[in-house]
Amino acid sequence: MSSSSSISSTTSQTPSGPVYTLWELVRYMLALGSWGFGGPVALVGYMYRDLVEKRHWISESDYKEGMALAQLMPGPLAAQLAIYLGYVHFRILGATLAGLAFVLPSFLMVVALGAAYSAFGGIGWMQAVFYGVGASVIGIIAMSAYKLTTKNIGRDKLLWAIFLVSVGVTVVTKSEVVWLFLGSGVLVWFWRAPPAWARRGDLRVVAGPIGAFFALETLDWHKLAQVGGYFAYAGSFVFGSGLAIVPFLYSGVVQEYHWLTDRQFVDAVAVAMITPGPVVITTGFIGYLVSGFWGAVVAALATFLPCYLFTVLPAPYFKKYGKLPAIIAFVDGVTAAAIGAITGAVIVIGERSITDWVTALLALTTAAVLWKFKKLPEPAIVVAAALIGLAIYPLMHGA
């Protein structure tokens, strides 16, 4: 069965109206923002598992449209998907409240950690916790990537080819290339549902070159203004996820503005990884170190406001035209590339988090446990991994 027909089948089986209230969705996003460890890869997997598979609040097609839009627009992947899922049945109000509920818990956590970090001159236990959590998270996101791959790609050879190319590009470049997503969408669109003007020739002969073409590539008000301007720029022009924004932030906050030292920046990334919610919330921690509480507020708002606008403004057109065969084909192509990028991100993160046999064993054990006990909550695994890290890290590193 083709992906497009499976989408149609799923859509026809899903009620057109919501089977949940806006406040139920807001409560879910608050909970996910409070315990959702693992970064964007794991978070989008949780949303699929909970909202599409378990609760049937969101249809398969709406989820895939949200994923496609989140990949095509700049900004943090998981936050944009949360905003879009809020928009599906409750429009602007739903998008706004879902986005705020998803981001707020992790923002409050990083502000508290920023205050502790500033007061005590660093947080020594972070390295030990991240030693365990970082390895465990690899197992969690690997399982999420596996579920997304088997569910959305199936046996479609073209989607598998796109998936594998996207995995390779992500691993090599260590970033997510928006032109690859666009090119994949156009390729599948032209292959499955070519527009009338293009049917005069054998379009499948030129589909490959087209795809290859697209695949290229006290309050210090002055300081607060700099923080707001820089993070708004980061939120507007960095695509994909926290993985993509980290090197971009490093070049700005360490090398260009000299707001943080290398050590402080590494600690900021560690804070983002050991707290739930979107990895990009590290901007709140960085903002706190630069200019206190209001620096955290300005940095977080400036980062997330562009992604909110880039999601809400095109959303009506996705909803209106999303069921056309050409759009379904385009979304299938983007989704295959997106899942490939997510799978590649597992490898990229693994290179940084799996540093010895203990962390490798932790990652494999996490994946095996999740495979065996499918209802085991991820927060319990993360807490166990953090405790293991606190116990073993000093022994392994002589601390």
Contacts in CASP RR format, 6 or more apart in sequence:
PFRMAT RR
TARGET T0000
AUTHOR 0000-0000-0000
METHOD contacts of the structure
MODEL  1
MSSSSSISSTTSQTPSGPVYTLWELVRYMLALGSWGFGGPVALVGYMYRD
LVEKRHWISESDYKEGMALAQLMPGPLAAQLAIYLGYVHFRILGATLAGL
AFVLPSFLMVVALGAAYSAFGGIGWMQAVFYGVGASVIGIIAMSAYKLTT
KNIGRDKLLWAIFLVSVGVTVVTKSEVVWLFLGSGVLVWFWRAPPAWARR
GDLRVVAGPIGAFFALETLDWHKLAQVGGYFAYAGSFVFGSGLAIVPFLY
SGVVQEYHWLTDRQFVDAVAVAMITPGPVVITTGFIGYLVSGFWGAVVAA
LATFLPCYLFTVLPAPYFKKYGKLPAIIAFVDGVTAAAIGAITGAVIVIG
ERSITDWVTALLALTTAAVLWKFKKLPEPAIVVAAALIGLAIYPLMHGA
2 156 0 8 1.000
3 152 0 8 1.000
3 153 0 8 1.000
3 154 0 8 1.000
3 156 0 8 1.000
3 159 0 8 1.000
3 332 0 8 1.000
4 192 0 8 1.000
4 325 0 8 1.000
4 328 0 8 1.000
4 329 0 8 1.000
4 332 0 8 1.000
6 60 0 8 1.000
7 60 0 8 1.000
7 61 0 8 1.000
7 64 0 8 1.000
7 328 0 8 1.000
7 332 0 8 1.000
8 328 0 8 1.000
10 59 0 8 1.000
10 60 0 8 1.000
10 61 0 8 1.000
11 59 0 8 1.000
11 60 0 8 1.000
11 61 0 8 1.000
11 323 0 8 1.000
14 56 0 8 1.000
14 59 0 8 1.000
14 60 0 8 1.000
17 89 0 8 1.000
18 57 0 8 1.000
18 89 0 8 1.000
18 90 0 8 1.000
19 56 0 8 1.000
19 57 0 8 1.000
20 55 0 8 1.000
20 57 0 8 1.000
22 89 0 8 1.000
22 90 0 8 1.000
22 93 0 8 1.000
22 94 0 8 1.000
22 97 0 8 1.000
25 57 0 8 1.000
25 85 0 8 1.000
25 86 0 8 1.000
25 90 0 8 1.000
25 94 0 8 1.000
25 97 0 8 1.000
25 98 0 8 1.000
26 94 0 8 1.000
26 97 0 8 1.000
26 98 0 8 1.000
26 101 0 8 1.000
27 101 0 8 1.000
28 50 0 8 1.000
28 51 0 8 1.000
29 82 0 8 1.000
29 97 0 8 1.000
29 98 0 8 1.000
29 99 0 8 1.000
29 101 0 8 1.000
29 102 0 8 1.000
30 101 0 8 1.000
30 102 0 8 1.000
30 104 0 8 1.000
30 105 0 8 1.000
32 43 0 8 1.000
32 46 0 8 1.000
32 47 0 8 1.000
32 50 0 8 1.000
32 82 0 8 1.000
32 102 0 8 1.000
32 276 0 8 1.000
32 277 0 8 1.000
33 101 0 8 1.000
33 102 0 8 1.000
33 103 0 8 1.000
33 104 0 8 1.000
33 105 0 8 1.000
33 106 0 8 1.000
33 276 0 8 1.000
33 277 0 8 1.000
34 105 0 8 1.000
34 106 0 8 1.000
34 276 0 8 1.000
35 276 0 8 1.000
35 377 0 8 1.000
35 378 0 8 1.000
35 379 0 8 1.000
36 42 0 8 1.000
36 43 0 8 1.000
36 46 0 8 1.000
36 276 0 8 1.000
36 277 0 8 1.000
36 378 0 8 1.000
36 379 0 8 1.000
37 133 0 8 1.000
37 137 0 8 1.000
37 140 0 8 1.000
37 276 0 8 1.000
37 277 0 8 1.000
37 378 0 8 1.000
37 379 0 8 1.000
37 382 0 8 1.000
38 137 0 8 1.000
38 140 0 8 1.000
38 141 0 8 1.000
38 273 0 8 1.000
38 276 0 8 1.000
38 279 0 8 1.000
39 78 0 8 1.000
39 137 0 8 1.000
39 141 0 8 1.000
39 241 0 8 1.000
39 242 0 8 1.000
39 273 0 8 1.000
39 277 0 8 1.000
39 278 0 8 1.000
39 279 0 8 1.000
40 76 0 8 1.000
40 77 0 8 1.000
40 78 0 8 1.000
40 240 0 8 1.000
40 241 0 8 1.000
40 242 0 8 1.000
40 243 0 8 1.000
40 278 0 8 1.000
40 279 0 8 1.000
40 342 0 8 1.000
40 345 0 8 1.000
41 141 0 8 1.000
41 144 0 8 1.000
41 145 0 8 1.000
41 241 0 8 1.000
41 342 0 8 1.000
41 345 0 8 1.000
41 346 0 8 1.000
41 349 0 8 1.000
42 137 0 8 1.000
42 140 0 8 1.000
42 141 0 8 1.000
42 144 0 8 1.000
42 378 0 8 1.000
43 78 0 8 1.000
43 81 0 8 1.000
43 277 0 8 1.000
43 278 0 8 1.000
44 67 0 8 1.000
44 70 0 8 1.000
44 77 0 8 1.000
44 78 0 8 1.000
44 81 0 8 1.000
44 144 0 8 1.000
44 148 0 8 1.000
44 342 0 8 1.000
45 144 0 8 1.000
45 147 0 8 1.000
45 148 0 8 1.000
46 144 0 8 1.000
46 378 0 8 1.000
47 58 0 8 1.000
47 63 0 8 1.000
47 78 0 8 1.000
47 81 0 8 1.000
47 82 0 8 1.000
47 85 0 8 1.000
48 63 0 8 1.000
48 147 0 8 1.000
48 148 0 8 1.000
48 151 0 8 1.000
49 144 0 8 1.000
49 147 0 8 1.000
51 57 0 8 1.000
51 58 0 8 1.000
51 63 0 8 1.000
51 85 0 8 1.000
52 58 0 8 1.000
52 59 0 8 1.000
52 60 0 8 1.000
52 63 0 8 1.000
58 85 0 8 1.000
58 88 0 8 1.000
61 322 0 8 1.000
61 323 0 8 1.000
61 328 0 8 1.000
62 85 0 8 1.000
62 88 0 8 1.000
63 85 0 8 1.000
64 152 0 8 1.000
64 331 0 8 1.000
64 332 0 8 1.000
64 335 0 8 1.000
65 84 0 8 1.000
65 318 0 8 1.000
65 319 0 8 1.000
65 322 0 8 1.000
65 331 0 8 1.000
66 80 0 8 1.000
66 81 0 8 1.000
66 84 0 8 1.000
66 85 0 8 1.000
66 318 0 8 1.000
67 81 0 8 1.000
67 334 0 8 1.000
67 335 0 8 1.000
67 338 0 8 1.000
68 181 0 8 1.000
68 318 0 8 1.000
68 330 0 8 1.000
68 331 0 8 1.000
68 334 0 8 1.000
68 335 0 8 1.000
68 338 0 8 1.000
69 80 0 8 1.000
69 84 0 8 1.000
69 311 0 8 1.000
69 314 0 8 1.000
69 315 0 8 1.000
69 318 0 8 1.000
70 77 0 8 1.000
70 78 0 8 1.000
70 80 0 8 1.000
70 81 0 8 1.000
70 84 0 8 1.000
70 240 0 8 1.000
70 311 0 8 1.000
71 77 0 8 1.000
71 176 0 8 1.000
71 178 0 8 1.000
71 181 0 8 1.000
71 239 0 8 1.000
71 240 0 8 1.000
71 334 0 8 1.000
71 337 0 8 1.000
71 338 0 8 1.000
71 341 0 8 1.000
72 178 0 8 1.000
72 181 0 8 1.000
72 182 0 8 1.000
72 334 0 8 1.000
73 80 0 8 1.000
73 239 0 8 1.000
73 307 0 8 1.000
73 310 0 8 1.000
73 311 0 8 1.000
73 314 0 8 1.000
74 178 0 8 1.000
74 235 0 8 1.000
74 236 0 8 1.000
74 237 0 8 1.000
74 238 0 8 1.000
74 239 0 8 1.000
74 240 0 8 1.000
74 306 0 8 1.000
74 307 0 8 1.000
74 310 0 8 1.000
75 235 0 8 1.000
75 236 0 8 1.000
75 238 0 8 1.000
75 239 0 8 1.000
75 240 0 8 1.000
75 245 0 8 1.000
75 280 0 8 1.000
75 303 0 8 1.000
75 306 0 8 1.000
75 307 0 8 1.000
75 310 0 8 1.000
76 235 0 8 1.000
76 240 0 8 1.000
76 241 0 8 1.000
76 242 0 8 1.000
76 245 0 8 1.000
76 278 0 8 1.000
76 279 0 8 1.000
76 280 0 8 1.000
76 303 0 8 1.000
76 304 0 8 1.000
76 307 0 8 1.000
77 240 0 8 1.000
77 241 0 8 1.000
77 242 0 8 1.000
78 102 0 8 1.000
78 241 0 8 1.000
78 277 0 8 1.000
78 278 0 8 1.000
79 99 0 8 1.000
79 102 0 8 1.000
79 103 0 8 1.000
79 278 0 8 1.000
79 280 0 8 1.000
79 304 0 8 1.000
79 307 0 8 1.000
80 307 0 8 1.000
80 310 0 8 1.000
80 311 0 8 1.000
82 98 0 8 1.000
82 99 0 8 1.000
82 102 0 8 1.000
83 95 0 8 1.000
83 96 0 8 1.000
83 98 0 8 1.000
83 99 0 8 1.000
83 102 0 8 1.000
83 307 0 8 1.000
83 308 0 8 1.000
83 311 0 8 1.000
83 312 0 8 1.000
84 95 0 8 1.000
84 311 0 8 1.000
84 315 0 8 1.000
85 98 0 8 1.000
86 94 0 8 1.000
86 95 0 8 1.000
86 97 0 8 1.000
86 98 0 8 1.000
86 99 0 8 1.000
87 94 0 8 1.000
87 95 0 8 1.000
87 98 0 8 1.000
87 311 0 8 1.000
87 312 0 8 1.000
87 315 0 8 1.000
87 319 0 8 1.000
88 319 0 8 1.000
90 97 0 8 1.000
90 98 0 8 1.000
92 312 0 8 1.000
95 308 0 8 1.000
95 311 0 8 1.000
95 312 0 8 1.000
95 315 0 8 1.000
96 308 0 8 1.000
99 304 0 8 1.000
99 308 0 8 1.000
102 277 0 8 1.000
102 278 0 8 1.000
103 277 0 8 1.000
103 278 0 8 1.000
103 281 0 8 1.000
103 300 0 8 1.000
103 304 0 8 1.000
105 276 0 8 1.000
105 277 0 8 1.000
106 275 0 8 1.000
106 276 0 8 1.000
106 277 0 8 1.000
106 278 0 8 1.000
106 281 0 8 1.000
107 281 0 8 1.000
107 284 0 8 1.000
107 296 0 8 1.000
107 300 0 8 1.000
109 275 0 8 1.000
109 276 0 8 1.000
110 271 0 8 1.000
110 272 0 8 1.000
110 275 0 8 1.000
110 281 0 8 1.000
110 282 0 8 1.000
110 284 0 8 1.000
110 285 0 8 1.000
110 288 0 8 1.000
110 296 0 8 1.000
111 284 0 8 1.000
111 285 0 8 1.000
111 288 0 8 1.000
111 293 0 8 1.000
111 296 0 8 1.000
113 123 0 8 1.000
113 271 0 8 1.000
113 275 0 8 1.000
113 285 0 8 1.000
114 271 0 8 1.000
114 285 0 8 1.000
114 288 0 8 1.000
114 289 0 8 1.000
114 296 0 8 1.000
115 288 0 8 1.000
116 123 0 8 1.000
117 123 0 8 1.000
117 267 0 8 1.000
117 271 0 8 1.000
117 285 0 8 1.000
117 288 0 8 1.000
117 289 0 8 1.000
118 288 0 8 1.000
118 289 0 8 1.000
118 292 0 8 1.000
122 267 0 8 1.000
123 267 0 8 1.000
125 390 0 8 1.000
126 267 0 8 1.000
126 270 0 8 1.000
126 271 0 8 1.000
126 274 0 8 1.000
127 270 0 8 1.000
127 393 0 8 1.000
128 389 0 8 1.000
128 390 0 8 1.000
128 393 0 8 1.000
128 394 0 8 1.000
128 399 0 8 1.000
129 274 0 8 1.000
129 386 0 8 1.000
129 389 0 8 1.000
129 390 0 8 1.000
130 270 0 8 1.000
130 273 0 8 1.000
130 274 0 8 1.000
131 359 0 8 1.000
131 389 0 8 1.000
131 392 0 8 1.000
131 393 0 8 1.000
131 396 0 8 1.000
132 359 0 8 1.000
132 362 0 8 1.000
132 385 0 8 1.000
132 386 0 8 1.000
132 388 0 8 1.000
132 389 0 8 1.000
132 392 0 8 1.000
132 393 0 8 1.000
133 273 0 8 1.000
133 274 0 8 1.000
133 382 0 8 1.000
133 385 0 8 1.000
133 386 0 8 1.000
133 389 0 8 1.000
134 273 0 8 1.000
134 274 0 8 1.000
134 349 0 8 1.000
134 353 0 8 1.000
134 359 0 8 1.000
134 385 0 8 1.000
135 353 0 8 1.000
135 354 0 8 1.000
135 358 0 8 1.000
135 359 0 8 1.000
135 360 0 8 1.000
135 362 0 8 1.000
135 363 0 8 1.000
135 366 0 8 1.000
135 385 0 8 1.000
136 362 0 8 1.000
136 363 0 8 1.000
136 366 0 8 1.000
136 381 0 8 1.000
136 382 0 8 1.000
136 384 0 8 1.000
136 385 0 8 1.000
137 273 0 8 1.000
137 349 0 8 1.000
137 353 0 8 1.000
137 366 0 8 1.000
137 382 0 8 1.000
137 385 0 8 1.000
138 346 0 8 1.000
138 349 0 8 1.000
138 350 0 8 1.000
138 353 0 8 1.000
138 354 0 8 1.000
138 363 0 8 1.000
138 366 0 8 1.000
139 363 0 8 1.000
139 364 0 8 1.000
139 366 0 8 1.000
139 367 0 8 1.000
139 370 0 8 1.000
140 366 0 8 1.000
140 367 0 8 1.000
140 370 0 8 1.000
140 378 0 8 1.000
140 381 0 8 1.000
140 382 0 8 1.000
141 342 0 8 1.000
141 345 0 8 1.000
141 346 0 8 1.000
141 349 0 8 1.000
142 346 0 8 1.000
142 363 0 8 1.000
142 367 0 8 1.000
143 367 0 8 1.000
143 370 0 8 1.000
143 371 0 8 1.000
144 342 0 8 1.000
145 339 0 8 1.000
145 340 0 8 1.000
145 342 0 8 1.000
145 343 0 8 1.000
145 344 0 8 1.000
145 346 0 8 1.000
148 339 0 8 1.000
148 342 0 8 1.000
149 163 0 8 1.000
149 339 0 8 1.000
149 340 0 8 1.000
149 343 0 8 1.000
152 159 0 8 1.000
152 335 0 8 1.000
152 336 0 8 1.000
152 339 0 8 1.000
153 159 0 8 1.000
153 160 0 8 1.000
153 163 0 8 1.000
153 336 0 8 1.000
153 339 0 8 1.000
154 160 0 8 1.000
156 332 0 8 1.000
156 336 0 8 1.000
158 187 0 8 1.000
158 188 0 8 1.000
158 191 0 8 1.000
159 188 0 8 1.000
159 332 0 8 1.000
159 333 0 8 1.000
159 336 0 8 1.000
160 336 0 8 1.000
162 184 0 8 1.000
162 187 0 8 1.000
162 188 0 8 1.000
162 333 0 8 1.000
162 336 0 8 1.000
162 337 0 8 1.000
162 340 0 8 1.000
163 336 0 8 1.000
163 337 0 8 1.000
163 339 0 8 1.000
163 340 0 8 1.000
163 343 0 8 1.000
164 340 0 8 1.000
165 180 0 8 1.000
165 215 0 8 1.000
165 337 0 8 1.000
166 180 0 8 1.000
166 184 0 8 1.000
166 336 0 8 1.000
166 337 0 8 1.000
166 338 0 8 1.000
166 339 0 8 1.000
166 340 0 8 1.000
166 341 0 8 1.000
166 343 0 8 1.000
166 344 0 8 1.000
167 340 0 8 1.000
167 341 0 8 1.000
167 343 0 8 1.000
167 344 0 8 1.000
167 347 0 8 1.000
168 344 0 8 1.000
169 177 0 8 1.000
169 180 0 8 1.000
169 215 0 8 1.000
169 341 0 8 1.000
170 176 0 8 1.000
170 177 0 8 1.000
170 340 0 8 1.000
170 341 0 8 1.000
170 343 0 8 1.000
170 344 0 8 1.000
170 345 0 8 1.000
170 347 0 8 1.000
170 348 0 8 1.000
171 344 0 8 1.000
171 347 0 8 1.000
171 348 0 8 1.000
174 243 0 8 1.000
174 247 0 8 1.000
174 348 0 8 1.000
175 243 0 8 1.000
175 244 0 8 1.000
175 247 0 8 1.000
176 239 0 8 1.000
176 240 0 8 1.000
176 241 0 8 1.000
176 243 0 8 1.000
176 244 0 8 1.000
176 341 0 8 1.000
176 345 0 8 1.000
177 215 0 8 1.000
177 217 0 8 1.000
177 239 0 8 1.000
177 341 0 8 1.000
178 239 0 8 1.000
178 240 0 8 1.000
179 214 0 8 1.000
179 215 0 8 1.000
179 216 0 8 1.000
179 217 0 8 1.000
180 214 0 8 1.000
180 215 0 8 1.000
180 337 0 8 1.000
180 341 0 8 1.000
181 334 0 8 1.000
181 337 0 8 1.000
181 338 0 8 1.000
181 341 0 8 1.000
182 214 0 8 1.000
182 334 0 8 1.000
183 210 0 8 1.000
183 211 0 8 1.000
183 213 0 8 1.000
183 214 0 8 1.000
183 215 0 8 1.000
183 337 0 8 1.000
184 211 0 8 1.000
184 214 0 8 1.000
184 215 0 8 1.000
184 333 0 8 1.000
184 334 0 8 1.000
184 336 0 8 1.000
184 337 0 8 1.000
185 329 0 8 1.000
185 330 0 8 1.000
185 331 0 8 1.000
185 332 0 8 1.000
185 333 0 8 1.000
185 334 0 8 1.000
185 337 0 8 1.000
186 210 0 8 1.000
186 211 0 8 1.000
186 214 0 8 1.000
186 330 0 8 1.000
187 207 0 8 1.000
187 208 0 8 1.000
187 210 0 8 1.000
187 211 0 8 1.000
187 214 0 8 1.000
187 333 0 8 1.000
188 329 0 8 1.000
188 330 0 8 1.000
188 332 0 8 1.000
188 333 0 8 1.000
188 336 0 8 1.000
189 326 0 8 1.000
189 327 0 8 1.000
189 329 0 8 1.000
189 330 0 8 1.000
189 333 0 8 1.000
190 198 0 8 1.000
190 203 0 8 1.000
190 207 0 8 1.000
190 210 0 8 1.000
191 203 0 8 1.000
191 204 0 8 1.000
191 207 0 8 1.000
191 329 0 8 1.000
192 325 0 8 1.000
192 329 0 8 1.000
192 332 0 8 1.000
193 325 0 8 1.000
193 326 0 8 1.000
193 328 0 8 1.000
193 329 0 8 1.000
194 203 0 8 1.000
195 326 0 8 1.000
219 291 0 8 1.000
219 294 0 8 1.000
220 291 0 8 1.000
223 290 0 8 1.000
223 291 0 8 1.000
224 291 0 8 1.000
224 294 0 8 1.000
224 295 0 8 1.000
224 298 0 8 1.000
226 257 0 8 1.000
227 287 0 8 1.000
227 290 0 8 1.000
227 291 0 8 1.000
227 295 0 8 1.000
227 298 0 8 1.000
227 299 0 8 1.000
227 302 0 8 1.000
228 298 0 8 1.000
228 299 0 8 1.000
228 301 0 8 1.000
228 302 0 8 1.000
229 302 0 8 1.000
230 252 0 8 1.000
230 253 0 8 1.000
230 257 0 8 1.000
230 302 0 8 1.000
231 283 0 8 1.000
231 298 0 8 1.000
231 299 0 8 1.000
231 300 0 8 1.000
231 302 0 8 1.000
231 303 0 8 1.000
232 302 0 8 1.000
232 303 0 8 1.000
232 305 0 8 1.000
232 306 0 8 1.000
234 245 0 8 1.000
234 248 0 8 1.000
234 249 0 8 1.000
234 283 0 8 1.000
234 303 0 8 1.000
235 245 0 8 1.000
235 302 0 8 1.000
235 303 0 8 1.000
235 304 0 8 1.000
235 306 0 8 1.000
235 307 0 8 1.000
236 306 0 8 1.000
236 310 0 8 1.000
238 244 0 8 1.000
238 245 0 8 1.000
238 248 0 8 1.000
240 341 0 8 1.000
241 279 0 8 1.000
241 280 0 8 1.000
241 345 0 8 1.000
242 272 0 8 1.000
242 278 0 8 1.000
242 279 0 8 1.000
242 280 0 8 1.000
243 279 0 8 1.000
243 345 0 8 1.000
243 348 0 8 1.000
243 349 0 8 1.000
245 279 0 8 1.000
245 280 0 8 1.000
246 269 0 8 1.000
246 279 0 8 1.000
246 282 0 8 1.000
249 265 0 8 1.000
249 282 0 8 1.000
249 283 0 8 1.000
249 286 0 8 1.000
250 265 0 8 1.000
253 259 0 8 1.000
253 260 0 8 1.000
253 265 0 8 1.000
253 286 0 8 1.000
253 290 0 8 1.000
254 260 0 8 1.000
254 261 0 8 1.000
254 262 0 8 1.000
254 265 0 8 1.000
259 286 0 8 1.000
259 289 0 8 1.000
259 290 0 8 1.000
260 268 0 8 1.000
260 286 0 8 1.000
260 289 0 8 1.000
260 290 0 8 1.000
264 289 0 8 1.000
265 286 0 8 1.000
268 282 0 8 1.000
268 285 0 8 1.000
268 286 0 8 1.000
268 289 0 8 1.000
269 282 0 8 1.000
271 282 0 8 1.000
271 285 0 8 1.000
272 279 0 8 1.000
272 280 0 8 1.000
272 281 0 8 1.000
272 282 0 8 1.000
272 285 0 8 1.000
273 279 0 8 1.000
274 386 0 8 1.000
275 281 0 8 1.000
276 379 0 8 1.000
280 303 0 8 1.000
280 304 0 8 1.000
281 300 0 8 1.000
283 299 0 8 1.000
283 300 0 8 1.000
283 302 0 8 1.000
283 303 0 8 1.000
284 295 0 8 1.000
284 296 0 8 1.000
284 299 0 8 1.000
284 300 0 8 1.000
284 303 0 8 1.000
285 296 0 8 1.000
286 299 0 8 1.000
287 295 0 8 1.000
287 296 0 8 1.000
287 298 0 8 1.000
287 299 0 8 1.000
287 300 0 8 1.000
288 295 0 8 1.000
288 296 0 8 1.000
290 299 0 8 1.000
291 298 0 8 1.000
321 327 0 8 1.000
322 328 0 8 1.000
322 331 0 8 1.000
350 363 0 8 1.000
353 359 0 8 1.000
353 363 0 8 1.000
354 360 0 8 1.000
354 363 0 8 1.000
356 396 0 8 1.000
358 392 0 8 1.000
358 396 0 8 1.000
362 385 0 8 1.000
362 388 0 8 1.000
366 381 0 8 1.000
366 385 0 8 1.000
369 376 0 8 1.000
369 381 0 8 1.000
370 376 0 8 1.000
370 378 0 8 1.000
370 381 0 8 1.000
393 399 0 8 1.000
END
